[in-house]
């Protein structure tokens, strides 16, 4: 018989016989394939965004690739030297060098530039220029290409070159608006620069420019070109002077060859980030190393000259990104394993439930001579018809949802789901029916006896779980990152689920006896039905529920811990909800406290003066900060902020001795007896009455809190701390501006928001949100699948009982109580296992890496992973409520139909 006459009728008939089950199975495969395909794409996408932002946000002076070559030597004629630095010659080298950049490095033409500069700044002789400590300013001259396309002329015009030779001593130049404002220059000013053997070089300023992209590579690769900076002469004390840059016309480069400024040619290539991907990280580091000292540099020396050198700080930027990514990846892998494990269990469960539903059919086929290969092949074809298109649609959706990532990982993930979905039912059926049987043996849960192979498999899983937990607690997620460590939460959840599956029959047996002695039949029948459920039907949903609830609880606890860590880090950065301070440490203006107190949302305001103290007058450096506070208001603010709260009576003044609250280090040095110390306002005697690790005025570091009234010689408060919810930043800043100039405002809410901007952190958080959502969704799906699997048997039982006189209300109670034991066990077990998992793995999960991995200069709060009550309780409560709702709905639907619909002749349900 032809193949199509053997296989096609079977598949078509089976799919038409159960269309709803086929559609539900296809939807399950589609969603699971989508998650399996989108997860690697999402990880690669946020890693790519993180790399691009790391390069784009870094200072251009650190990321620009600068190829430098010394100016032509004196052995060449002056004309040859001048021709070598003309714009045409430099542009030709620029084009050749840009083409030689190894992939994945690419230059951004808009921010790249080339030209000639003085490697050594030149001293200005003009007396009219500002001299902070009497030292004349120095200027770096740059004959750089592309000024017209990167600046707007605010005054005058762009410089021109005319005919310039090595002996030229007068050229035109332009400066930025910041340089002109700082050094008091304008169009028409002249600079007289020393460093030339036959007289100074005169630079006539013809224009004042406003950079169009001041933070771009053109202006910021050499920061002094955009903004003057103070430099110092190494004296004691140091003497400061101004360093600035002047932009010359590209054709004026020959004039720089005649001085002592060590002129050099340069080609700056700003890296283009638009086509960088996370997969390019290793190749990017190798390309940079090759250009700095390798084959890439040899190729660059072809057009640029044999002594050319290339320098860049891009490798440090990429290295910092790599460290951050490597710190976050193992933590994200924990969530990825959770999603994968729950999806695997639910897909396998669907196959197991389908095999249990069709057990009699498959047993009959085996008894009539059907081969395992033939039956398994037909079941495989039956599953492949909905599974393969669903998996392809899931892959397509994943590609459409997340763009800019490699396709292969997504294809592998979707293919793995399709293979598992197709093979789950055939493998389960082949194992269950490997031998033909004449009758079906009793396999209900109450009488099931696990075999030796299952015991060995469970012991193996237990050993793996114990090993992964111990390794994670000892090494954390910051080690080499093997898969077993990342799978620790999943393994713990699976082991706990298997333990509960083995213990599940015991409470049913214990409760069946008392229930049988009661007058009503509902309680006994519900327990008997729960105990007589087939082992596969009862254990697989329980296993899936526990794994899903554990994953959701762990992921929710991680998200809560990350949020708490960032809140704490923001608080340590400001010490209060708002911090107002003078920019130079001078006392606060009068009326500032009143202006801040009038801002809506402000509840508490206190002013503090921060000085320094030494334990003796002979100490050259202060050993700690001494903080003068108003005891009542400051103590209240410290209590509200949770930073070393204390009562106001700890800062009393008695007999000329100031009571003090100190940090542990200061308390250890000074002791509890009265001690005389030297402060900025003079000597005082203090006695430590309380020790606190932190305080709002000095969240980090050593401190000594005293009553400001006892510091007679102190200049007054210089910092204002405010507490309140819902502070209006605009109103607060407006009130501060009205109170006085030179005041800075730092808000805790803004510091908190700044800790969530990194693509790496935001992407990792999204993965954990998906893990929680997927865990909860699969838990609901497992519960519904388990209840729907036994729906026909329940409907038939309810119909029989109705013919015997059971009321509709009793029927609803029966179905609800029947589903209750398994659901309650799963909910209680999921909460307990989730709590235990978080407690076991907390020492190995570094939340600071995930919460603050990209935050520079932020104090890590040493956050500890703790179980989140909502993450534990909400999914479990939802599972219980859903089970009850499904049971009630099923009883209502069965009650609408006549018993004859469910009771057919020959139906053995």
WOCORTA-V125454 format. One record per residue. N is the residue number from 0. OMEGA is omega as a letter, one per 30 degrees, with the letter a starting at -180 (none if undefined). Layout:
N&OMEGA / N&OMEGA
This chain:
0&a / 1&a / 2&a / 3&l / 4&l / 5&a / 6&a / 7&l / 8&l / 9&a / 10&a / 11&a / 12&a / 13&a / 14&l / 15&a / 16&a / 17&a / 18&a / 19&l / 20&l / 21&l / 22&l / 23&l / 24&l / 25&l / 26&l / 27&l / 28&a / 29&a / 30&a / 31&l / 32&l / 33&l / 34&a / 35&a / 36&a / 37&a / 38&l / 39&l / 40&l / 41&l / 42&a / 43&a / 44&a / 45&l / 46&l / 47&l / 48&l / 49&l / 50&a / 51&l / 52&l / 53&l / 54&a / 55&a / 56&l / 57&l / 58&a / 59&l / 60&l / 61&a / 62&a / 63&l / 64&a / 65&l / 66&a / 67&l / 68&l / 69&l / 70&l / 71&a / 72&a / 73&l / 74&l / 75&l / 76&a / 77&l / 78&l / 79&l / 80&a / 81&a / 82&a / 83&a / 84&l / 85&a / 86&a / 87&a / 88&l / 89&l / 90&l / 91&l / 92&a / 93&a / 94&a / 95&a / 96&l / 97&l / 98&a / 99&l / 100&a / 101&l / 102&g / 103&l / 104&l / 105&a / 106&l / 107&a / 108&a / 109&a / 110&l / 111&a / 112&l / 113&a / 114&l / 115&a / 116&l / 117&l / 118&l / 119&a / 120&a / 121&a / 122&l / 123&a / 124&a / 125&a / 126&a / 127&a / 128&a / 129&l / 130&a / 131&a / 132&l / 133&l / 134&a / 135&l / 136&l / 137&a / 138&l / 139&a / 140&a / 141&l / 142&a / 143&a / 144&l / 145&a / 146&a / 147&a / 148&a / 149&a / 150&l / 151&a / 152&l / 153&a / 154&l / 155&a / 156&l / 157&l / 158&l / 159&a / 160&a / 161&l / 162&a / 163&l / 164&l / 165&a / 166&a / 167&a / 168&l / 169&a / 170&l / 171&a / 172&l / 173&l / 174&l / 175&a / 176&l / 177&l / 178&l / 179&a / 180&a / 181&a / 182&l / 183&l / 184&l / 185&l / 186&a / 187&l / 188&l / 189&l / 190&l / 191&a / 192&l / 193&l / 194&l / 195&a / 196&a / 197&l / 198&a / 199&l / 200&l / 201&l / 202&l / 203&a / 204&a / 205&a / 206&l / 207&a / 208&l / 209&a / 210&l / 211&l / 212&a / 213&a / 214&l / 215&a / 216&a / 217&a / 218&a / 219&l / 220&l / 221&a / 222&a / 223&l / 224&a / 225&a / 226&l / 227&a / 228&l / 229&l / 230&a / 231&l / 232&a / 233&l / 234&l / 235&f / 236&a / 237&l / 238&a / 239&l / 240&a / 241&l / 242&a / 243&l / 244&l / 245&a / 246&l / 247&l / 248&a / 249&a / 250&a / 251&a / 252&a / 253&a / 254&a / 255&a / 256&a / 257&a / 258&a / 259&a / 260&l / 261&a / 262&l / 263&l / 264&l / 265&l / 266&a / 267&a / 268&l / 269&a / 270&l / 271&a / 272&a / 273&a / 274&l / 275&l / 276&l / 277&l / 278&a / 279&a / 280&a / 281&l / 282&l / 283&l / 284&l / 285&l / 286&l / 287&l / 288&l / 289&a / 290&a / 291&a / 292&a / 293&a / 294&l / 295&l / 296&l / 297&l / 298&l / 299&a / 300&l / 301&l / 302&a / 303&a / 304&a / 305&a / 306&a / 307&l / 308&l / 309&a / 310&l / 311&l / 312&a / 313&a / 314&l / 315&l / 316&l / 317&l / 318&l / 319&l / 320&a / 321&l / 322&l / 323&l / 324&l / 325&l / 326&a / 327&a / 328&a / 329&l / 330&l / 331&l / 332&l / 333&l / 334&a / 335&l / 336&l / 337&l / 338&a / 339&a / 340&a / 341&l / 342&l / 343&a / 344&a / 345&l / 346&l / 347&l / 348&l / 349&l / 350&l / 351&l / 352&l / 353&l / 354&l / 355&a / 356&a / 357&a / 358&a / 359&l / 360&a / 361&l / 362&l / 363&l / 364&l / 365&a / 366&a / 367&l / 368&l / 369&l / 370&l / 371&a / 372&a / 373&l / 374&a / 375&l / 376&l / 377&l / 378&l / 379&l / 380&l / 381&l / 382&a / 383&a / 384&l / 385&a / 386&a / 387&l / 388&l / 389&l / 390&l / 391&l / 392&l / 393&l / 394&l / 395&l / 396&l / 397&l / 398&l / 399&a / 400&a / 401&a / 402&l / 403&l / 404&a / 405&a / 406&a / 407&l / 408&l / 409&l / 410&l / 411&l / 412&l / 413&l / 414&l / 415&l / 416&l / 417&l / 418&l / 419&a / 420&l / 421&a / 422&a / 423&a / 424&l / 425&a / 426&l / 427&l / 428&l / 429&l / 430&a / 431&a / 432&l / 433&l / 434&l / 435&l / 436&a / 437&l / 438&a / 439&l / 440&l / 441&a / 442&a / 443&a / 444&a / 445&a / 446&a / 447&l / 448&a / 449&a / 450&a / 451&l / 452&l / 453&l / 454&l / 455&l / 456&a / 457&l / 458&l / 459&l / 460&l / 461&l / 462&l / 463&a / 464&l / 465&l / 466&a / 467&l / 468&l / 469&l / 470&l / 471&l / 472&a / 473&a / 474&a / 475&l / 476&a / 477&a / 478&a / 479&l / 480&l / 481&a / 482&a / 483&l / 484&l / 485&a / 486&a / 487&l / 488&l / 489&a / 490&l / 491&l / 492&l / 493&l / 494&l / 495&l / 496&l / 497&l / 498&l / 499&l / 500&l / 501&a / 502&a / 503&a / 504&a / 505&l / 506&l / 507&l / 508&a / 509&a / 510&a / 511&a / 512&l / 513&a / 514&a / 515&a / 516&l / 517&a / 518&a / 519&a / 520&a / 521&a / 522&a / 523&a / 524&l / 525&l / 526&l / 527&l / 528&l / 529&l / 530&a / 531&l / 532&l / 533&a / 534&a / 535&a / 536&a / 537&a / 538&a / 539&l / 540&l / 541&l / 542&l / 543&l / 544&a / 545&l / 546&a / 547&a / 548&l / 549&l / 550&l / 551&a / 552&a / 553&l / 554&l / 555&l / 556&l / 557&l / 558&l / 559&l / 560&l / 561&l / 562&l / 563&l / 564&l / 565&l / 566&a / 567&l / 568&l / 569&l / 570&l / 571&l / 572&a / 573&a / 574&a / 575&l / 576&l / 577&l / 578&l / 579&a / 580&l / 581&a / 582&a / 583&l / 584&l / 585&a / 586&l / 587&l / 588&l / 589&l / 590&a / 591&a / 592&l / 593&l / 594&l / 595&a / 596&a / 597&l / 598&a / 599&l / 600&a / 601&l / 602&a / 603&l / 604&l / 605&l / 606&a / 607&l / 608&a / 609&l / 610&a / 611&a / 612&l / 613&a / 614&l / 615&a / 616&a / 617&a / 618&a / 619&a / 620&l / 621&a / 622&a / 623&l / 624&l / 625&a / 626&l / 627&a / 628&l / 629&a / 630&a / 631&a / 632&a / 633&l / 634&l / 635&l / 636&l / 637&l / 638&l / 639&a / 640&a / 641&l / 642&l / 643&l / 644&l / 645&l / 646&a / 647&a / 648&l / 649&a / 650&l / 651&l / 652&a / 653&l / 654&l / 655&l / 656&a / 657&l / 658&a / 659&l / 660&a / 661&l / 662&a / 663&a / 664&l / 665&l / 666&l / 667&a / 668&a / 669&a / 670&a / 671&l / 672&l / 673&a / 674&l / 675&a / 676&l / 677&l / 678&l / 679&a / 680&a / 681&a / 682&l / 683&l / 684&a / 685&l / 686&a / 687&a / 688&l / 689&l / 690&l / 691&a / 692&a / 693&l / 694&a / 695&a / 696&l / 697&a / 698&l / 699&l / 700&a / 701&a / 702&l / 703&a / 704&l / 705&l / 706&a / 707&l / 708&l / 709&l / 710&a / 711&a / 712&a / 713&a / 714&a / 715&a / 716&l / 717&a / 718&l / 719&l / 720&a / 721&l / 722&l / 723&l / 724&l / 725&l / 726&l / 727&a / 728&a / 729&l / 730&l / 731&a / 732&l / 733&l / 734&l / 735&l / 736&l / 737&a / 738&a / 739&a / 740&l / 741&l / 742&l / 743&a / 744&l / 745&a / 746&l / 747&a / 748&l / 749&l / 750&l / 751&a / 752&a / 753&a / 754&a / 755&a / 756&a / 757&l / 758&l / 759&a / 760&a / 761&l / 762&l / 763&l / 764&l / 765&l / 766&a / 767&l / 768&l / 769&l / 770&l / 771&a / 772&l / 773&l / 774&l / 775&a / 776&l / 777&l / 778&l / 779&a / 780&l / 781&l / 782&a / 783&l / 784&l / 785&a / 786&l / 787&l / 788&a / 789&a / 790&l / 791&l / 792&l / 793&l / 794&l / 795&l / 796&a / 797&l / 798&l / 799&a / 800&l / 801&l / 802&l / 803&l / 804&l / 805&a / 806&l / 807&l / 808&l / 809&l / 810&l / 811&l / 812&a / 813&a / 814&l / 815&l / 816&l / 817&l / 818&a / 819&a / 820&a / 821&a / 822&l / 823&l / 824&l / 825&a / 826&l / 827&l / 828&l / 829&l / 830&a / 831&a / 832&l / 833&l / 834&a / 835&l / 836&l / 837&l / 838&a / 839&a / 840&a / 841&a / 842&a / 843&a / 844&a / 845&a / 846&l / 847&l / 848&a / 849&a / 850&a / 851&a / 852&a / 853&a / 854&l / 855&l / 856&l / 857&l / 858&l / 859&a / 860&a / 861&a / 862&l / 863&l / 864&l / 865&a / 866&l / 867&a / 868&a / 869&l / 870&l / 871&a / 872&a / 873&l / 874&l / 875&l / 876&l / 877&l / 878&l / 879&a / 880&l / 881&l / 882&l / 883&a / 884&l / 885&l / 886&l / 887&l / 888&l / 889&l / 890&l / 891&a / 892&l / 893&l / 894&l / 895&a / 896&a / 897&l / 898&a / 899&l / 900&a / 901&a / 902&l / 903&l / 904&l / 905&l / 906&a / 907&a / 908&none
